[in-house]
Amino acid sequence: MGDTSTFYRTHTCGELRMEQVGQTVTLAGWMENLREVGQNLAFLVLRDFYGTTQVVLETEETVQSARELNKETVISVTGTVRERDSKNPKLPTGDIEVVPARIEVLGRCRHNELPFPITRSREADESARLKYRYLDLRNPEVKDNIVLRSQVVSALRSAMTDHGFLEITTPILTASSPEGARDYLVPSRKHPGKFYALPQAPQQFKQLLMASGFDKYFQIAPCFRDEDARGDRSPGEFYQLDMEMAFANQEDVFAVLEDVLPPIFAKHGKYDTASNPPFRRIPYLEAMETYGTDKPDLRIDLTLIDATTLLAGCGFPPFEGNTVKAVVVTGFQGTRKQIDGLCSEVEVQAGNKAYWFRYDENSEIAGGIAKFVQPIKDQVVEALRLEKGCFVGLTAGSLLSAQKTAGVLRSKLGSFCPAHMNKERYEFCWIVDFPMYEIGEESGELEFCHNPFSMPNGGLAILKKAAAGEADPLSITAFQYDLVCNGVELSSGAVRNHDPEIMLEAFRLVRLGEEDVKAKFPAMYNAFCYGAPPHAGIAPGVDRMVMLLSGEDSIREVIPFPMNKNAQDLMMGAPSFVETKQLEELNIVCTASED
């Protein structure tokens, strides 16, 4: 069971079996529970990292000494292993027990009451769990997620090394760079008024490594982004399997991850089946039209159907003048109450309503917006290929709004209908051909859609056409790709723009001139001017991978010491105010104070 010190213990609490019956052993761990049966008999559960062992106290003296200890006190027990009369087949150590000759206190728990029961910590309020994370981590279920994380990181490192990649660490203190999220800034004491930034990703450094002549790079990279939390995103910091390859195209990157990830998912995952390579390649526009999302869960066999021509003129006001999308579900068994609940969830998540009707066993249109559909029943049944018992979910709005709402509806319906979701597997796909540019929601102007350092499909020629007004910038696609698994985006990557001339033209379209590019990306621009190889890379999120493998819904369950949703470390009290002297050394005046 690993190397353990024989000074404090000869065996771990998960190690003893019938083969050790009759031996004198020493165990050490936390007193998880004490169950008294009488004045001279009690059962003590001793827990360490490896498991639990039952200790039987059979004298008044040992019972009394244990009674005086609070739960979670760390003790050492020396005694004799014997076979249990009443065995517990659910425990690896359930065939034996230890009768102690000596119990020694190693670390006393001085609190009579714990913030929560250790083995039921996951039922506690999240704030309590994060504040007392060191207690939460004692729960074997919580601990197992962290063990899994370690195993997955080790497997990733081994696999990448086997593929000829060199692990190189890149700087944590660097320059602020527009990566799409807010930077964490670090003031410089030696250079008043100037700031370092924690890297949102090692993007520029890994590209510079390619320009430096390194062929294959990777690292388990910490990334820092000042952004809001989500179920699959932790605020503050996260880790990714960052990789880059010289003289590589999109398919070269795909081949590496298609070889690395499936065995790790099949071995360490909650489900033992993962997609075989090659993974499906789905263009972005096709993904939006077919699944209503660029993160499709391919375990669900439902797809979107365009019903605009069919239903936009049916007289239902929300459909008039809008795009209408339909999701048809065969064998639907939901009640009206369940349908209403499902539609409410869609509206909360998508910010747009979902509508519905049924084609019942009597070949009639019923429920929801049936009265608007009934007059064109025959056309609807034929166009949507409806069978008796079909449920039809509908969304409407602008093209993108109708697609995204239908994508949420598809996901909800798939989860609700087991016949339409092969849940116990890992389904990977690549989303490719992302738009190079988009209109920013806040600015209303042309912005990079994905990664500003990506190679446009069409190279310099298409960019010059866009600049001359001969091509629509929004129609330009890039060699950008996302890796998606079970509806979760694991990673974004791209073939990089390694040509300074193409880089300058790409940035000109978003109103950044040559001097702007040189000022914002001096090292990369200059390095590329000395000759850079074609290169491509990607960076799957380690936290998201482990979340999928463990079957957890929240990424915080697989991070040893996560922040809460407000980017606070409740255990350490971060962020916190600092002394005025520290601020003065950094030439900083703080407008907020403890008072």
PyMOL commands that set and color helices and strands:
alter all, ss='L'
color gray80, all
select helices_A, chain A and resi 18-20+60-67+118-123+126-131+133-136+140-162+203-211+250-268+284-291+308-311+317-319+336-350+370-383+399-416+418-420+459-467+473-475+500-508+514-520+522-529+542-550+555-558+580-585
alter helices_A, ss='H'
color red, helices_A
select strands_A, chain A and resi 24-38+41-48+51-57+74-83+96-107+166-167+184-187+195-198+216-225+236-246+280-283+304-306+323-329+355-359+365-366+390-397+428-432+437-439+446-448+480-485+488-495+535-538
alter strands_A, ss='S'
color yellow, strands_A
deselect
rebuild
show_as cartoon
